[in-house]
Amino acid sequence: MSGSSYAYASGRVSGLEESLLSNRIWNQLITAENRDEVLRILGDSWYGNLLQAEGDLGGALRSATHRAEEELAELSNDSNFTRGILLRRDVRNARYLWKNLASGGNGDVEVEPSGMVSVEDIKRAWGDSNIIDVLPTQFQNTLEEIQDLHSPTAARLDLVLDRLAARVESENLGKLQEPVGSLPKAKIELRNFLTAARCRSDQLTPSAVEELMLDGGYHTPSEIGEAARVSGLAILLGEKAGFEAAAAALDQGLESGSFLAFQRESDLIILYILERASGDMFSPGPLAAYVLRRELEASHLKMIAAGKAAGIDSRRLSARVPRG
């Protein structure tokens, strides 16, 4: 796709970005009295029509993400780029289906529309070796790994599927030019440090901690495991430019036992990368950034709605959600 074509697509995306929630609305959501007020506020926003059509918040947020992905597929003439975004949807479907089947279910779970891989093929591949060959190689490897597990726990299944998600993002988005290309690395890095910090209280050995990490961050699992052993996690993370605030929040979390501030700083890093990407009009950056910003928006809305339903106060929500 040429630079001029991307400029046209970026112009279209600029209009779509106007539907993302403003800081004013985020402030209203975080300070809302309860979940019902959250839904009322969203009903007066761009999400109003989706809430009416879907009948519930979860359905509206899924529909918002799907719309963003489909708009990207329509605007992009780069099949590799489109494939990279839509394969992420297939990873989510694999998670829904294979976790259910691994636990003895029949695969009768809610799934998303197919991206690049048929939902039916993902489901049928579980019990049909003739079908598994139609899946992308990374999906095949993940399915075989899951089926080789003996009495897998939900946590173990999530780890295997997290690795699939990270590989798909790294192999596709990671090949794009900066800043979008740095996004998979940043996400893996932040996840690994959070994992190591949480494991510290469990007194796991460095090798046990490393087994819970993903490959592909700025630091290797062995470097992070060793830093955890010598109580140097925050120091190691702070060596990466742009991650200093996250490192300070991690240090605070290691002292307090709460990592809300670190998770907030992590999301701010991702939002900053996406903001930079959206400004490069002659690259796929604005298209990717719009989809990923919509996904992160949906994630934060879920947090707020769940927090209000659980009676969590606004101050605590503000400590976690980097909005407003």
N, C-alpha and C positions, 0 to 999 in steps of 0.2 A: 504494500500500500504506500503510495507516494506521500511526500510531505504535504502537498496541496490537498490531497484527499483527506489526510488526517486533520488539516485545518478546517475543512468543511464539517467533518464529524465532530471536531472539538467545539465548533460553533453550536451544533445541535446539542451537545452535552451541556454547554453553558446554560441553555434553557432548562434542561432537565435538572440541573443542580439547584435551581431555584425552589424545587419542591423539597429539598432537604430542610430539616427543621432549623429554625433560627435560634440564636442564643436566648431570645426572649421566651420562646416556647419551652426550651429546655429548662429555664428557670421556673416556669410555671409548673412543669411536670415534676421537678424535684421537690418543690415546696407544696405540691398538692396534698390535700388532707388524706386521701385514700385512693384505692385503685379505681373506684367509680369516677372520681374526679379526673384521674389520668385519662380514662377512656373518653370522658366528655371533652377534655382539651384536645385530644387527638381527633375526635370527631369533627372539630372545627378546623382541622388542618388538612393537608393533602391526603392524609390517611383516612379521612372521613368516608369517602366513597368505597374504599377497600373494606373498612369495618362494616359498612352496610352490606356489601356484596358477600363477604365471607362469614359474617355473623360472630366472629370472635377475633381477639387480638392476635393469637398465634397464626391463624389463617391469613389475616391481613398482612402480617410481617413477612410470611413466606411468599405471598403474592407480590409484595413490593420488591423482594429480592429477585423473584423470577422475572418480573417486568424489566428490571434493570439489566439482567443477563440477556434477555431477548432483545432489548434495545441495542445492547452492545453488538450482538450477533448481526443485527440489521445494519448497523452503521459501519462495521469493520469489513474490509475486503481481504483481510489477512486471515487465511484459514487456520494457520498455526496459532495465531493469537486467540482467535475465537475458540479453537479446540482447548487451549490451555485454561480459559475461563470456564467453559462448560464442563470440562472433566471434573472440576471441583464439585459440581452438583452430583455427578456420578459417584464420587467418593462419599458424599453424604448419604446417598441411597444405599451404597454398599454397607455403610455403618448401620443404618436402620435394619436392613435385611439380614446381614450376616450375624449381627449380635443377637437378633431374635432367633435365627436358626441354630446358632451355636448353643443357645440356652434351651433348646428343645421345642421351640415354637415352629409354626408352619409357614412363617414368612408373611403372615397376614397383618401387615403393619402399614401405617401411613407413609407414603413416599412422595418425592417430588417428581415433576415431569422429567423425562430422560434428557440428559445433556448430549453427550456423544455416544453413550453406551445404553442400549435398551435396558430398562428396568427389569423386563422379563428375563433377559439374558443374565443379568446379575443374580436374579433369584434362582433361575434354573441351573446355573453353573454350580450351585452348592451340591447338587446331587447327580449331576450329569457331566461326566468327564469329556463328553463330546462337545459340550457347550463351552467349557472353560477356555478353549483355544480361541474363541471369538473375543475374549476380553483383552484389553491392553496388558502388556507384560507385567507391569507393576501390580495390576489387579490380580492377575494369575498368581504371582508370587505371594501376595498377601493372603489370598484365599487358601492356598496350600499351607501357609504358616498357621493360619487359624485352625484348619482342620487337623493339623499335626499336634495341636495343643491338647494336653490331657486335662479334662475338667477345668476349662479356662474360667477365670473370674471375670467380672465385668471390667475391672481395672486392667487386667491383662489384655482383654480384647480391645479396649480403648487405646492402649499403648500401641498395639500392632496397627490399628487403623489410623492413629495419629501419625505413625511413620508413613503410611500410604499417602495421607493428606500432605505431609511435608514434602515427600518426594515429587508428587504431582505438581505442587506449587513451585518447587525448586527447578524442576525440569522444564517448566513452561514460563511462568512469570519471571523466574530467575534469569532467563536468557534475554529479557528485555533490557533496554538501556536504562541507565539510572534516571530518576530515583526508584522507579517501579521495580527494577531488577534487584534492588537491595531489600525489598520487602520480605521475601521468604527467609533470608538470612537473619534479619532483625527479629522476626517472629520466633524463629527457632531459638535464637540466642536468649531472648527474654523468657521463653518457656523453660528452657534448660536451667537458667539461674533460679527461677521460681521453684522448680522441682527440687533442685539441690538444697535450697533454703528450707523448704518444707521437710525434707528428709533429715536435716540436721538433728531435729528433736527426736527422731526415731533411732538415732545412733547407728545408722547404716554404714557399712564399710564403703570406701570410695568406689570399689568395683560394683557394689550393689547399686549405688547411686548412678553410676555411669550406664547401667543397664536400662535405666528409666529415661534416659535422654535420647534426643534425636540428633542425627548427624546433619551438618550443613550450616551451623552457626558460625559466628566469628571466632569462637573458642571451641576446641574439641571437648567431647565429654570427659576425656582423661584430664585435661587441664582444669575443667570445672570441678571434677571429683577431687583432685588434689587440693584445689583452693578451698573446697568445703572441709577437707581434713585439717587444714591449718588455719581455719577461720579467716580465710582471705577472700571470700566471695565478693564482697562489696568492692574491695580494692581491685580485683581482677576485672569486674564489670566496668568500673570507672575508668579503666585504661582505654576503652572504646570511646572515641570522640562522639559527643551527642548523647551519651548514655550516663552522664555524670549525675543528673537529677534522679534517674532511676537507681543508680548505685547508692546514692544517699538514702533513698526510700527503702532500699533493700537492707541497708545497714540498720535503719530504724526498725524494720520489721523483724530482723533477727534478734533485736533487743526486746521488742514488745510481744512477738509471737503473732502479730497481725500483719498481713501483707497487702491490705487494701490500698495503701498509698503506693506501693510498688506496682500493683496492677493498674492503678490510675496512671502513673507515670509511663508505664509500658504502652497503654493505649494512646497517650499523648505523643509518644514517639511514632507510632503507626499513623496517627492523624497528621503529624507534621510531614511524614514521607508522602502521604496521599495529597496533602495540600501542595507540596512542591511538584508532584507529578501532574496535577491538574493544570499547572501553568504552562506546560510545554505543548503549545498548540500544534507542533509539527511532528508529533510522535503519538504512539498509542497510549501515552500516559494519562490524558484526560479520560479516555474511555475506561481504562482499568480502574482509575481512581474513583470514578463515579460508581461503578459496581461495588467496589470494596468499601467505599464510604457508606453506601446504602446498607451493606451487610453489617458494618459496625454500628450504624444507627439502629438497626433492628436489634442487635445484641444489647445495646444500652437501653433500649425501650423495654426489652424483656426484663432486664435487671431492675429497672424502676418499677414496673408493674408488679413483679414478684416481691420487691422490697416493700411496696405499699400494702400488698396483701398480707405480708408478714408483720406489719406494724413497725417497720424500721424507720427511724426518724430521718428527717431531711439532712441533718448534719452528717450522719453516717453514709447516706447515699452520695452526698457531695464528695466525701472522702474517697469514694470508689469510681464514680462516673465523671469523666473529664468533660463535662458539658456545662453550658451556661456561663 
